[in-house]
Amino acid sequence: MVNKNPIKVRHLTQDLDLSVDQVRELLDLALAVKRNPPGYVSTLKGRYLSLLFEKPSLRTRLTFEVAIKQLGGDSILSTGPVAGREPVKDVARNLDRWTNGIVARTFLQATIDELAHWSGVPVINALSNLYHPCQALADVLTMREHLGELGGRKLAFVGDGNNVAHSLLLTATRLGVGVAVATPPGYEPRPEIVARAKGLGAPVSITNAPRKLSRVRMWSTPTCGPAWARKARSWSG
């Protein structure tokens, strides 16, 4: 694919799009906004986000809508397949003329990547089959609020080795947090993502025995919901 878009735009298609310094700066900024909301009510005045949601959502959709409104901007929602009526590149080209950013929650990471390829405004991954970077950032922000400095901490993820697990492996480890993931057999994180995470500077372990994690004091991030419950019924670990 040849990129005919000459504009250099910074996107958040997956966790490693942000350097570790940028992650730390983003966490600092998030804390500052939480401590002084009135100081940021006009930060995005006159700016608009396109929200493209192929998948149903409660928390992700509403928090994006609330957030941009609290910062002085607004959002426009489109639900259903991103490429349902026209190619992804045409969707991206139209939206970058009408709005100032694109937030996309898609079934496939390839859709996020193609939106970013053609868009002249930032594209933010609000969940794909591979990554959920905004969720991981929110999780490490919560850890920092409760635990302070994150270096040397340990995080236990118990559940499906899914997009959230992938993003935590790629984000938390770069902040010095060791990550242990426990999944049922056959639901482990993707090997290539685990291999990448193991080279990011903090301990990483994958197990099918969640009871092993209970022997170590960790910050726990369980995955819940009907889909996970069905997988876990026969999992004794």
C-alpha positions in Angstrom: 0.0 0.0 0.0 1.4 3.4 -1.0 0.6 6.2 1.3 -0.4 9.2 -0.7 -1.1 11.3 2.4 1.8 13.7 2.9 0.7 14.9 6.3 2.7 13.5 9.2 0.2 12.7 12.0 0.7 11.1 15.4 -1.7 8.2 15.9 -2.5 5.8 18.8 -3.1 2.6 16.8 -1.4 0.4 19.5 0.5 0.8 22.7 4.0 1.1 21.2 3.0 4.2 19.2 3.8 6.0 22.5 7.3 6.1 23.8 7.8 5.4 27.5 8.5 9.1 28.1 5.2 10.0 26.3 3.3 7.5 28.4 4.7 9.1 31.6 3.8 12.6 30.3 0.3 11.5 29.4 -0.2 10.0 32.9 1.1 13.3 34.5 -1.3 15.3 32.3 -4.3 12.9 33.2 -3.6 13.4 36.9 -3.4 17.2 36.4 -6.8 17.2 34.6 -8.4 15.1 37.3 -7.1 17.4 40.1 -8.2 20.6 38.4 -11.1 20.0 35.8 -12.0 23.7 35.6 -8.6 24.5 34.3 -9.1 22.4 31.2 -12.7 23.2 30.2 -11.7 25.1 27.1 -8.7 22.9 26.0 -10.6 21.4 23.1 -13.0 24.2 22.4 -14.2 24.1 18.8 -12.7 20.6 18.2 -14.8 17.6 17.2 -14.1 13.8 17.4 -15.5 11.2 15.1 -16.5 8.1 17.0 -16.6 5.0 14.9 -18.0 2.0 16.8 -18.3 -1.3 15.0 -18.8 -3.1 18.4 -21.2 -2.3 21.2 -19.8 -0.3 24.0 -20.9 1.3 27.3 -17.8 2.6 29.1 -15.5 3.3 26.2 -18.1 5.2 24.1 -19.6 7.2 26.9 -16.2 8.1 28.5 -14.9 9.4 25.2 -18.1 11.4 24.7 -18.0 12.8 28.2 -14.3 13.6 28.1 -14.3 15.7 25.0 -17.4 17.6 26.2 -15.7 18.3 29.6 -12.7 19.6 27.6 -14.9 22.0 25.6 -15.3 20.0 22.4 -17.9 17.6 21.0 -18.3 14.3 19.2 -20.2 12.7 16.4 -21.1 8.9 16.6 -21.3 6.4 13.8 -22.1 2.8 14.6 -21.8 -0.3 12.4 -19.1 -1.5 10.0 -16.6 1.2 9.1 -16.3 0.0 5.5 -20.0 -1.0 5.2 -20.8 1.4 2.4 -17.4 2.6 1.1 -13.7 1.8 1.4 -11.9 2.5 4.7 -9.6 5.0 3.0 -12.6 7.0 1.8 -14.1 7.1 5.3 -10.8 8.3 6.7 -10.4 11.0 4.0 -13.9 12.3 4.6 -13.6 12.4 8.4 -10.3 14.1 8.4 -11.9 17.0 6.5 -14.9 17.2 8.9 -13.5 16.5 12.3 -10.3 16.9 14.3 -9.7 13.3 15.4 -11.0 9.7 14.8 -11.7 7.3 17.7 -12.4 3.8 16.4 -13.6 0.6 18.1 -13.3 -2.2 15.5 -13.3 -5.9 15.1 -10.0 -5.9 13.3 -6.7 -4.2 14.0 -6.3 -3.9 10.2 -9.2 -1.4 10.1 -7.5 0.8 12.7 -4.2 0.7 10.8 -5.9 1.6 7.5 -7.7 4.5 9.0 -4.4 5.8 10.3 -2.7 5.2 7.0 -5.2 7.5 5.1 -6.2 10.0 7.8 -4.8 13.5 8.1 -6.0 13.7 11.7 -5.1 11.5 14.7 -6.6 8.1 14.9 -7.1 6.6 18.4 -7.6 2.9 18.9 -10.6 2.4 21.3 -10.3 -1.4 21.0 -9.5 -3.9 18.3 -9.0 -7.6 18.3 -5.3 -7.1 19.2 -5.0 -4.0 21.4 -6.9 -1.8 23.8 -4.3 0.9 24.6 -6.7 3.4 26.2 -7.8 0.7 28.7 -4.2 -0.1 29.6 -3.4 3.6 30.1 -6.4 3.9 32.4 -5.3 0.8 34.3 -1.7 2.0 34.9 -3.1 5.5 35.9 -5.2 3.8 38.5 -2.2 1.9 39.8 -0.1 5.0 40.0 -2.9 6.8 41.9 -3.1 4.0 44.5 0.5 2.8 44.6 2.7 5.8 43.6 5.9 4.9 41.8 5.2 1.9 39.5 8.8 0.6 39.1 9.2 -2.8 40.7 5.5 -3.4 41.1 3.8 -6.5 39.9 0.5 -6.9 38.0 -1.6 -10.0 37.8 -4.0 -10.4 34.9 -6.4 -13.3 35.3 -8.7 -14.0 32.3 -8.6 -14.3 28.6 -5.3 -13.5 27.0 -7.0 -10.8 24.9 -6.5 -7.3 23.7 -6.4 -5.9 27.2 -3.8 -8.5 28.2 -1.7 -7.5 25.1 -1.9 -3.8 25.9 -1.0 -4.3 29.6 2.0 -6.4 28.6 3.2 -3.7 26.3 2.4 -0.7 28.5 2.9 -1.8 32.1 6.3 -3.5 31.5 7.7 -0.3 30.0 6.9 1.4 33.3 8.9 -1.2 35.2 5.8 -3.3 36.2 6.2 -7.0 36.1 3.2 -8.7 34.5 1.9 -12.2 35.2 -1.0 -13.4 33.0 -3.1 -16.5 33.9 -5.5 -17.8 31.3 -7.3 -21.1 30.6 -5.4 -23.4 28.2 -5.8 -22.3 24.7 -6.6 -18.7 25.6 -3.0 -17.4 26.1 -1.8 -14.0 24.7 -0.3 -14.1 21.3 3.3 -15.5 21.4 4.7 -12.6 19.3 3.3 -10.0 21.7 4.6 -11.9 24.7 8.0 -12.1 23.1 7.9 -8.4 22.5 6.9 -7.6 26.1 9.7 -9.8 27.5 12.2 -7.4 25.8 10.8 -4.3 27.4 12.5 -4.4 30.7 10.3 -6.0 33.3 9.5 -9.6 34.2 6.7 -11.3 32.2 5.2 -14.7 32.9 2.3 -16.6 31.3 0.6 -19.5 33.2 -2.5 -21.7 33.1 -2.5 -22.0 36.9 -4.0 -18.9 38.5 -3.5 -20.2 42.0 0.3 -19.7 41.5 -0.4 -15.9 41.3 -2.1 -15.9 44.7 1.2 -16.7 46.3 2.7 -13.4 45.3 1.4 -10.0 46.4 0.3 -8.3 43.2 -2.1 -5.7 41.8 -4.9 -7.8 40.3 -6.8 -7.1 37.1 -9.4 -9.8 36.5 -11.4 -10.1 33.3 -15.1 -10.4 33.8 -18.2 -10.9 31.7 -20.4 -13.6 30.1 -17.9 -14.6 27.4 -15.1 -15.0 30.0 -17.5 -16.8 32.4 -18.2 -19.5 29.7 -14.5 -20.1 29.2 -13.8 -20.3 32.9 -16.4 -22.7 34.0 -14.2 -25.8 33.5 -11.0 -24.1 34.4 -9.7 -25.2 37.8 -6.1 -23.8 37.3 
